[in-house]
Amino acid sequence: MRRFKAEQKAARKDGRAPEHPGPPPTGFTLLPWLLMGMGSLSNVLKGETPNPWIGGAGLLVFNSLYVYVVFRAFDKELREARSTRAAVVLMGVLTTALALGYGGNWLLFFPLLGLATGAIVRGRTWLGQAGLGLTALAGAVSAYREGWNGINIAYATFLSTMVTAAILGLSEAVRELRAAREELARRAVEEERMRFSRDLHDLLGHTLSVIVVKSEAARRLAARDMDAALGQITDIESVGRQALTEIREAVTGYREGSLSTELDRARSALTAAGIEPVVRRSGPPLTPQTEALLGWVVREAVTNAVRHSGAARCEITVAGAAERVRLTVSDDGRGAAARPPAPGVGGTGLKGLTERLATAGGSLTAAPALRGGFTVTAELPRDPEELTAAALAAPVTAAPAAGER
């Protein structure tokens, strides 16, 4: 019960709607059904029951056993304890004796016995046997006392046993599944944190140590040998760039490309560089995998246009068809004359993207336009199954050196 209340309170505190997977896990849920014994209590108090002291004692013992059983029914260890099973058996003996002795309202203790039995044996393979056996007992005793009217007691006993077992068993399964889901989510977060912390430690531990050592060496050399100190500073810059590249590689898994986002960034970058952006997009929506790859092409092509083209206008066109999608980025700048060659495999330029798109079953071409300027064209299949994990890995964009594309 305390855990249930804590979960509800935490859900409200986080602004989430509290989950209600069935009745709260407490015996109080089943206590109102004791009102079915009010008729028997009334008979005892009015003196309509022979030997009222025996009837009153039996009523008190039955209610005590019922409370004892239903409060233990919501704890798995207590539910399966021998003492709990013995209490249910004792309830059965007492119910049979009172029903045979008094009949009438006392027969309603059979449905109560069924409810307690269902709360205890829920989910067990012998639930059906227990339910049918108890129903047969209730039917036989009720028929002996009330004739054909006793079939109602048998039916009520069967329903109370099976429905209680089904509802409580389902509620418990829902709670267990929810707890398992939360535990899996918690473990996934912990494992991801551990992975990321290990990656950062492995990447930065050695690199930062080198930077510290070389910084100390540069400080010592600065007073007497400036050239040597500058050499150390150059090494620090190189190590820093390498560390930046490695960190970006490590966080690649946390970045998810979006074509819409890249198009918005392209508009902003082109406008800031004094280039008029023209963006056209048509065709059905693209899969996230396709958008991720095309987003990297837009980023690289627009970066080159801003750095090297000297253009006044840049057009970006995305056209989707039934099986293929084409992206075109063209400008009216200086063409290929001022554009350095693309870096090698694994670099940050269009050559690396060409190989990446080829892995995904697509293609990328970059060449001067017939009427001047430069055009980058990328094509990809629309089927996401054709996009491999290697192709979807985000390209690493290291800090470019002067003149590097």
C-alpha positions in Angstrom: 0.0 0.0 0.0 2.8 2.4 0.9 4.5 1.8 -2.5 1.2 2.3 -4.3 0.7 5.7 -2.6 4.3 6.7 -3.2 3.9 6.0 -7.0 0.7 8.0 -7.2 2.3 10.9 -5.3 5.4 10.8 -7.5 3.2 10.8 -10.7 1.3 13.9 -9.5 4.5 15.7 -8.5 6.0 15.1 -12.0 2.9 16.4 -13.7 1.8 13.0 -15.0 -1.6 11.5 -14.7 -1.5 8.8 -12.0 -1.9 5.3 -13.3 -4.7 3.2 -11.9 -4.0 -0.4 -12.8 -6.9 -1.9 -10.9 -7.9 -1.6 -7.3 -5.3 -0.5 -4.8 -3.3 -3.4 -3.4 -4.9 -3.6 0.0 -7.4 -5.7 1.9 -9.6 -2.7 2.4 -10.8 -3.1 -1.1 -12.6 -6.3 -0.2 -14.0 -5.3 3.2 -17.2 -3.8 2.0 -18.4 -7.2 0.9 -18.8 -8.1 4.5 -22.1 -6.2 4.3 -23.5 -9.4 2.8 -23.5 -10.8 6.3 -25.8 -8.0 7.7 -28.9 -10.3 7.2 -27.4 -13.0 9.4 -26.4 -10.4 12.0 -30.0 -9.0 11.9 -31.3 -12.5 12.5 -29.0 -13.0 15.5 -29.9 -9.6 17.1 -33.7 -10.2 16.6 -33.5 -13.6 18.1 -34.7 -15.3 14.9 -31.7 -17.6 14.9 -31.8 -20.8 17.1 -28.9 -20.8 19.6 -28.0 -17.2 18.9 -24.8 -17.3 20.9 -23.5 -20.0 18.6 -24.6 -18.1 15.5 -23.1 -14.9 16.9 -19.8 -16.6 17.7 -19.8 -18.2 14.2 -20.4 -14.8 12.6 -17.6 -13.2 14.6 -15.1 -16.0 13.8 -16.0 -16.0 10.1 -15.6 -12.2 9.8 -12.3 -12.4 11.6 -11.0 -15.1 9.3 -12.2 -13.2 6.3 -10.4 -10.0 7.3 -7.3 -12.1 8.1 -7.3 -13.7 4.7 -8.0 -10.7 2.5 -5.3 -8.6 4.1 -2.8 -11.3 3.5 -4.0 -11.8 -0.1 -2.1 -8.7 -1.3 1.3 -9.9 -0.2 2.7 -12.8 -2.3 4.6 -14.5 0.6 1.8 -14.2 3.0 -0.7 -15.3 0.4 1.2 -18.5 -0.2 1.8 -19.2 3.5 0.3 -22.3 5.1 -1.5 -20.3 7.8 -3.4 -18.4 5.1 -4.5 -21.6 3.4 -5.5 -23.1 6.7 -7.6 -20.0 7.4 -9.4 -20.5 4.1 -10.1 -24.1 4.8 -11.4 -23.2 8.3 -13.6 -20.6 6.6 -15.0 -23.3 4.4 -15.8 -25.7 7.3 -17.4 -22.9 9.3 -19.4 -21.6 6.3 -20.7 -25.1 5.5 -21.7 -25.7 9.2 -23.5 -22.3 9.5 -25.3 -22.8 6.2 -26.4 -26.3 7.0 -27.5 -25.3 10.5 -29.4 -22.0 9.7 -29.9 -21.7 5.9 -31.5 -18.5 4.6 -29.2 -15.4 4.9 -26.4 -17.6 6.2 -26.0 -19.1 2.7 -24.6 -15.8 1.6 -21.4 -16.7 3.4 -20.6 -19.0 0.4 -20.1 -16.1 -2.0 -17.9 -14.4 0.6 -15.9 -17.6 0.9 -15.5 -17.6 -2.9 -14.3 -14.0 -2.8 -11.6 -14.8 -0.2 -10.7 -18.0 -2.1 -10.3 -16.2 -5.4 -8.1 -13.5 -3.8 -5.8 -16.3 -2.5 -5.6 -18.7 -5.5 -5.5 -16.1 -8.3 -3.2 -17.0 -11.1 -2.7 -20.6 -9.9 -3.3 -23.6 -12.1 -5.7 -25.1 -9.7 -7.9 -22.0 -9.6 -10.5 -23.7 -11.8 -10.6 -26.8 -9.6 -11.0 -24.7 -6.4 -13.7 -22.6 -8.0 -15.7 -25.5 -9.3 -15.3 -27.5 -6.1 -16.5 -24.5 -4.0 -19.4 -23.9 -6.4 -20.4 -27.6 -6.1 -20.3 -27.4 -2.3 -22.3 -24.2 -2.2 -24.9 -25.7 -4.7 -25.3 -28.9 -2.7 -25.7 -27.2 0.7 -28.0 -24.5 -0.7 -30.1 -27.1 -2.5 -30.4 -29.1 0.7 -31.6 -26.0 2.6 -33.5 -24.0 -0.1 -34.3 -26.4 -2.9 -34.0 -25.1 -6.4 -33.5 -21.6 -5.2 -30.0 -22.7 -4.0 -28.8 -22.5 -7.6 -28.5 -18.7 -7.2 -26.1 -19.2 -4.3 -24.0 -21.6 -6.4 -23.9 -19.1 -9.3 -23.0 -16.2 -7.0 -20.2 -18.3 -5.4 -18.7 -19.2 -8.8 -18.8 -15.6 -10.0 -17.2 -14.2 -6.8 -14.4 -16.8 -7.0 -13.5 -16.5 -10.6 -14.1 -12.7 -11.1 -12.1 -11.8 -8.0 -9.2 -14.0 -9.1 -9.3 -12.6 -12.6 -9.4 -8.9 -11.6 -6.8 -9.2 -8.8 -4.6 -11.4 -11.0 -4.8 -8.9 -13.9 -4.1 -6.0 -11.6 -1.0 -7.7 -10.2 0.2 -8.5 -13.7 -0.2 -4.9 -14.8 1.7 -3.6 -11.8 4.5 -6.1 -12.4 4.7 -5.2 -16.1 4.8 -1.5 -15.2 7.5 -2.1 -12.6 9.5 -4.2 -15.1 9.1 -1.4 -17.7 10.4 1.2 -15.3 13.3 -0.9 -14.2 14.3 -1.6 -17.8 14.1 2.2 -18.6 16.2 3.0 -15.5 18.8 0.4 -16.4 18.9 1.7 -20.0 19.6 5.2 -18.8 22.2 4.0 -16.3 24.0 1.9 -19.0 23.9 4.8 -21.4 25.4 7.1 -18.8 28.1 4.6 -18.0 28.9 4.2 -21.7 29.1 8.0 -22.3 31.2 8.5 -19.1 33.6 5.7 -20.2 33.9 7.2 -23.7 34.6 10.7 -22.4 37.1 9.3 -19.9 38.9 7.3 -22.5 38.9 10.1 -25.0 39.8 13.0 -22.7 42.0 11.4 -20.1 45.1 11.1 -22.2 44.4 14.1 -24.3 44.0 16.6 -21.4 47.1 15.2 -19.8 49.1 15.8 -22.9 47.7 19.4 -23.2 48.6 20.1 -19.5 52.1 18.8 -20.0 52.7 20.7 -23.2 51.2 23.9 -21.7 53.7 23.7 -18.8 56.5 23.1 -21.2 55.5 26.1 -23.3 55.4 28.3 -20.2 58.9 27.2 -19.2 60.3 27.7 -22.7 58.6 31.1 -23.4 61.3 33.1 -21.5 64.3 31.6 -23.2 63.3 30.0 -26.5 60.2 31.4 -28.1 60.4 29.2 -31.2 60.4 26.1 -29.0 57.5 27.5 -27.0 55.6 28.2 -30.2 56.2 24.6 -31.3 54.6 23.3 -28.1 51.6 25.6 -28.6 51.2 24.3 -32.2 51.2 20.8 -30.7 48.6 21.8 -28.2 46.4 23.2 -31.0 46.8 19.9 -32.9 45.9 17.8 -29.9 42.9 20.0 -29.1 41.6 19.6 -32.7 42.0 15.9 -32.5 40.2 15.8 -29.1 37.3 17.9 -30.6 37.0 15.4 -33.5 36.9 12.4 -31.1 34.3 14.0 -28.8 32.1 14.7 -31.8 32.5 11.1 -32.9 31.5 10.0 -29.4 28.4 12.0 -29.3 27.3 11.1 -32.8 24.8 8.6 -31.4 23.1 11.4 -29.5 22.5 13.5 -32.6 19.6 12.9 -35.0 19.6 14.7 -38.3 16.5 16.5 -39.5 16.1 17.9 -43.0 13.7 20.5 -41.9 16.1 21.7 -39.2 19.0 21.8 -41.7 16.9 23.8 -44.2 16.1 26.4 -41.5 19.7 26.6 -40.6 20.7 26.9 -44.2 18.3 29.9 -44.7 19.8 31.6 -41.7 23.4 31.0 -42.7 22.9 32.1 -46.3 21.1 35.2 -45.2 23.9 36.1 -42.8 26.4 35.7 -45.6 24.5 38.0 -47.9 23.3 35.2 -50.1 19.6 35.0 -51.1 18.2 31.6 -50.0 15.5 30.0 -52.1 14.1 26.7 -50.7 11.6 24.5 -52.5 10.3 21.2 -51.2 7.7 18.9 -52.8 6.6 15.3 -52.6 5.3 13.1 -49.8 6.9 13.1 -46.3 10.3 11.4 -46.1 11.4 8.7 -43.6 13.6 9.9 -40.7 16.5 7.9 -42.1 16.3 9.6 -45.5 15.9 13.0 -43.9 19.0 12.5 -41.7 21.3 11.8 -44.7 19.9 14.6 -46.8 20.3 16.9 -43.9 24.0 16.3 -43.9 24.2 17.0 -47.6 22.4 20.3 -47.1 24.8 21.3 -44.3 27.9 20.5 -46.3 26.8 22.1 -49.6 25.6 25.3 -47.9 28.8 25.5 -45.8 30.8 25.3 -49.1 28.6 27.9 -50.7 29.1 30.3 -47.8 32.8 29.9 -47.6 33.9 29.6 -51.2 31.3 30.6 -53.7 30.9 34.3 -53.5 27.4 33.8 -54.7 24.4 36.1 -54.6 21.7 33.4 -54.7 21.5 29.8 -53.6 18.6 27.5 -54.4 17.8 24.3 -52.4 15.3 21.9 -54.0 13.9 18.7 -52.4 11.7 16.7 -54.8 10.3 13.3 -53.7 9.0 10.7 -56.1 7.5 7.2 -55.6 10.8 5.4 -55.2 13.5 8.1 -55.1 14.0 11.5 -53.6 16.4 14.1 -55.1 18.1 17.1 -53.3 19.7 19.8 -55.4 21.8 22.7 -54.0 22.9 25.2 -56.6 24.5 28.7 -56.4 25.5 31.4 -58.9 29.0 31.9 -57.6 32.4 31.3 -59.0 31.9 27.6 -59.7 34.8 25.2 -59.0 37.6 27.7 -59.5 37.8 28.8 -55.9 36.7 25.5 -54.4 39.4 23.3 -52.9 39.2 19.6 -53.6 37.1 17.5 -51.2 39.0 15.7 -48.4 39.6 12.0 -48.4 37.5 9.2 -47.1 36.1 9.8 -43.7 36.7 13.6 -44.1 34.2 16.3 -43.8 33.7 17.1 -47.5 31.5 15.9 -50.2 33.7 12.9 -51.0 32.9 11.4 -47.6 29.2 12.1 -48.2 29.3 10.5 -51.6 30.6 7.2 -50.2 28.1 7.4 -47.4 25.1 7.9 -49.8 26.5 5.1 -52.0 26.4 2.8 -49.1 22.7 3.6 -48.7 22.0 2.9 -52.4 22.1 6.6 -53.4 24.4 8.9 -55.2 25.9 12.4 -54.9 27.4 14.6 -57.6 29.1 18.0 -57.3 30.1 19.9 -60.4 30.0 23.4 -61.9 26.7 24.4 -63.4 26.4 25.0 -67.2 25.4 28.6 -66.6 27.9 29.3 -63.9 28.0 28.5 -60.3 28.1 25.1 -58.6 25.5 22.4 -58.2 25.3 19.5 -55.7 22.8 16.8 -56.4 21.9 13.9 -54.1 19.6 11.0 -54.7 18.4 8.4 -52.2 15.8 5.6 -52.2 12.6 6.2 -50.2 12.6 2.7 -48.7 14.2 3.0 -45.2 15.2 -0.7 -45.2 17.8 0.1 -47.9 19.6 2.6 -45.5 22.3 0.8 -43.6 23.6 1.7 -40.2 27.0 2.7 -41.6 25.3 5.2 -43.9 23.2 6.7 -41.1 26.2 7.4 -38.9 26.4 11.2 -38.7 29.5 12.6 -40.4 32.0 14.2 -38.0 32.6 17.8 -38.8 36.0 18.8 -37.4 37.0 22.4 -37.0 38.2 23.3 -40.5 41.6 24.8 -41.1 42.0 27.8 -43.3 41.0 27.1 -46.8 39.7 23.6 -46.0 36.3 22.6 -47.3 
